[in-house]
């Protein structure tokens, strides 16, 4: 297939593109480039790229593609809380517009990167795709709205599927340091301390970036009738863990590190455990493989090999600080658009 990947210069996109290419697809990327230079280690070889803000995509740019893998979003709860109107503008309105234009351009498959955080506070029981959705943040709310609005576009010629990813972890050359396991390993490597500001009790489902990419690869190959307008949780049950469990895996991995659960932020209301059986039934070729401990060990190896520093960990690889730095430098405006140089 000829596949367009939006957000290909992000954390997940940088892992997704090689997986799609390896599966035999011809891949083009679409990205505004906000995080294109947030690279740890060797330079990244990107595919053919459309340097376009998601909000400015045209139907002509989508013509000729068989599928769209839609990853592009402001993917951060603190950022969503700081600028909810921009989160909805990009994550909701621009995403639905993209799907509508893709349908008009003759794209037959639309794979949407949703999130398990749509379940919000769900308690101890495993939640399946049919569970009530209780989003607690603008980011999660925007994902729910996109699922509803894009599903309404589906017909015999346009087939969307919604992949609700668990909380991502693992190494990507375009690193994110503001997701839980990546963050805890980084702090342990740089300070010797595994610092948890909550009380450690909330449940989190985790999934490696490579296992997310595998789910998209399998969904692209699946018969349409298996996945048409369906939502699938992406991950595996054994990675339903508490924040304290995640911290313990880091202590076991980083030599000499110590655990400090301060509890100063109290209990995070976002707590849920997830059932992942539906994706295994619908996509028999799919199996998540990376445990939390595997991911901690991988991150420790990559961080130490690349010479991770406090400066780039805190600023270059943390979404909110990176965007603020771009704004302070006058490179992007308040709407997160790049400012054109005057001629």
N, C-alpha and C positions, 0 to 999 in steps of 0.2 A: 504494500500500500504506500501511497504518498501521504505522509503524515505531517501536519503542522503542530508543533509543540509551543504553546505560549508559556512565557516565563522560563525559557530554556537556559537563561543565564542566572538562574536562582539555585538555591540549595538542592531541591529535588530535581529540577530540570537538568542540571549538570550530570546527575546520575541516570536520569531517564533516557536522555538522548543516546548514549552508547548502548543501552539495553535494547532500544528499539532498532538501532542500526544492526546490532548483532542478530536480531530476529529477522532481518532481511528487509526492513522498511527503508524507504527513502525519506529522510527527515529534513525539514526546514524549521528553523526557530523563529520566534517572534518575541521581541523583548525591547523595552525602552532603555535597558542598560543600567538601571539604578545600582545593581550589585555586581555588574560585570567584572569589576576589578577586585572584588572581595575574594581573593584566591589565596589559599595556603598551599605552598609547595610549588610544583611545576606548573607552567602556564597551561591553560585549558584550550583544546582545539575545538572550537565551536563549529556547528554545521553552517550551511548557507543561512543567512540571517536577514529577517525583515526588522529593521530598527524602527519600531513603531510603538507608540503608547497604545495600550489596550483600548483606550477610549476613542482612538482615532482610526481604528481598523476599517477598511472598506471591503465591500463584497468582492471587488475585483481582485484584491489581495488574497482572498480565500478560494478563488476559482481554481479548479484543477486538483484540489486535495480530496482524498478519500475519507480522511478522518482528521478531527481536531482533538488533541490532548490538551485540555485547558488547565494549566497549573497556575497561571499568573494571578497574583493577588497580593494585597497587603496582609502578610501572614504573621500576625502578631497581636495577641490580646492587649498588651499595654498600648500599642500604637492605635488599635481600634478604639480604645477608651479615650485616648488623647485627641483623636481626629475622627469621630464616628461618621461624620458626613462624607469624608473622603473615602473611608472604608466602604460605605454603602455605594458611593459613586463608582468606585473601581470594582469592588468585589461583587456587588449585586447588579447595578444597572449596566455596567460595561460588559459583564459576563453574559447577561441575558441578551444584550444587543449582539454580542459576538455569536451566540447560538442562532439568533434569528438571521443574521447575515450569512452564517455558514449554511443554513438550510436554503436560503435564497440562492446561494452560489452552487448548490448541488452536492454539498458535503453530506455523506450518508451516515457517518458515525461521529458522535460527540461524547468524549470521555471527560467527565468533570471530576476534578479533585475536590471532594468535599471533606468532611472531618467528623470523627467520632465525638467531638466536643458539642455536637448538636444535641447530645443526650443530657448535657448539663449535670445536674445533681440527681443521680439515679440510685444511690444507695449500694447495697451489697449484692443484689441479684444481677446475674448476667443479662444484659440488654441486647435484644436482637433488632433487626432493621424495622420491625413493626412496633417497637416501643414508642411511647409518646416522646416527642422532641421538646426539650426544655433548654434552649440556648440561653446562656447567662451573659454573653458578651456580644458587642456589635459584630465581631468577626464571625462567631458561630451563628448569629441571627442572619447575617448576610448569606451564609451557606444554605440555610433552610429556605430562604426566599428564592435563591437560584434554583435549587432542586424543584420547587413548586412551579416556578415560571417556565423553566426549560422543559419539564415534563409535559406542560401544556402544548408545546410545539411539536411533540412527537407525532409521527404518522408513518405510513408504509415506506416513505422515502428518507425519513430522518429519525435515527435511533440514538437517543441519549442514554447514558448509563452513569450512575453516581457512585463514585468510589469513596467511601467514608474512611479516610485514613486515620488510624490511631496516631498518637503523638509520635512524630518521627524522631529517630536517633541515628547515629552512625556518621562515618566520615564521608564528606563530599568535598571535592577540591574548592568549591565555593561554599565555605563553611558557614554554618549558623551556630553562634555561641549562646543564643538565648532560648534554647530548648533544653529540657531538664537534664538528660544524661550528658549531652555535649557540654553543658554548662558546668555540671558538677565535676566531670573529669578535668576540664580545663582549670578550674579553681584548684583542684587537688595537685595537678602538675605544677602550677605556678606558685602556690602558696603552701602546699603540704596539708591543707585543710579541706575537708568536704563539708561545705557550709550549707545548711538547710534552714531557711528562714521561717518556713511553716512548721507545724507540729509533726509533720511526717506521716500523718495518717491518711490523707486522701489517696484514693485508688486512681491509677492511671493505666490505660492500655498503651503499650509502646510497640512500634514497628520500625524496623530498619529501612533506610532509604532504598536499599537495593530490593527489599521485599515489596515495597510500594511499586517500584518500577516493574517488577515481575508481574504484579497484579494487572497493571495496565497492558503489558505485553499479552498476557493471557486473555484479557477482555477484548483486545483488538482481534484476536484470532478466533474468538468464540462465535458460534452461530448466533445470528441476531435474535432469534426467538428465545434464547436462554437469558439474555441480558437486557432486552428492550425495556426502557424506562424503569429499570430496577435499581435499587440502592444496595450496595454491598459494604459491610464492614471489612476493613483490610488490616490484618494482623493475625495473631494467634493467642489462644487463651492463656498459655503459660507466661505470656508477657503482660498479663493483668497483674500489676504490682503496686505496692504503696510507694510513696516518695521515700520513705525510710528504707524500703527494700532496694530501691535504685541507689541510694546513698551507700548502702552496705556493699553493693557490687563494686562501687568505685573504690571504697576503702580496701577491698580485697584485691583490687587491680593495681592501684598506684602505690608503689613501695613507700613505706614510711608515712603515709597519709593518716590523718586522724579525723574522726567524725564529730561534728558540732551541730546538733539540732537545737537552734535557739528558740523556736516557737514564737518569735516576736510578731510574726504576721498571723498567728492563730491558725485555725483550720480552714483550708481553702474550700469554698463551697463546691467547686468543680471536682466531683468524685464519682466515678462510674467504672463498672467492669463490663466487658463487652463479649458477646457471643460472635464467633467468626465462622460458624459452620456453614452459613449460606454460600459464601464465596467458594468454599471447597467443594460443595455439592454442584454448584453451577459451572465452575471452572475446574474440572478434575486435574488439570495440569498445574494448578496453583498450590503452593505450600510455602508459607513463611518459614524461614530457616534460622534467622539470627536471634539468639537470646540476648537479654539485657547484658549479661556478663560478657558474651562474645563482643557486643558493641563497645563496652567499656574497654576491653583489651585492645580492640582495633583503634579506638580513639587515642588511647595512651601511646600506642606505637606511632601513630601518624603525628600526633602533637610533638612528641619528643624528636622524631626524625626530622620534622620540618622546622624545629627550633621556635615553637610558639612563644610569643612574648605577651606580656601583660597589655602593652599598648594595642597590638592588633586584635587580641582576644576581646578586650573591652570595647574597642571602638570600631575596628574594621569589620568585625564579624557579629556585631550586635545591631539588629535592624534599626531600632529607634535612634541610637547614637549615630549610626552611619547616615541616616536620612537627615538628622539634625546638622551634621557636619556639612552635608551637601547644601543645605539651606543657608547655613552660616557663611559658606563660601560663595553664595550667590549663584550656584549651579542649578538648583531647582527652586521653584516657587512654592507657595503655600499649598498648592493643589498637587504637589509631587510631580509636576511637569518640569522637564529640563528647560532652562532659559536659553533662548537662542542668542548667540553672540551678535552684537551690533556690527554692521558693516558700513 
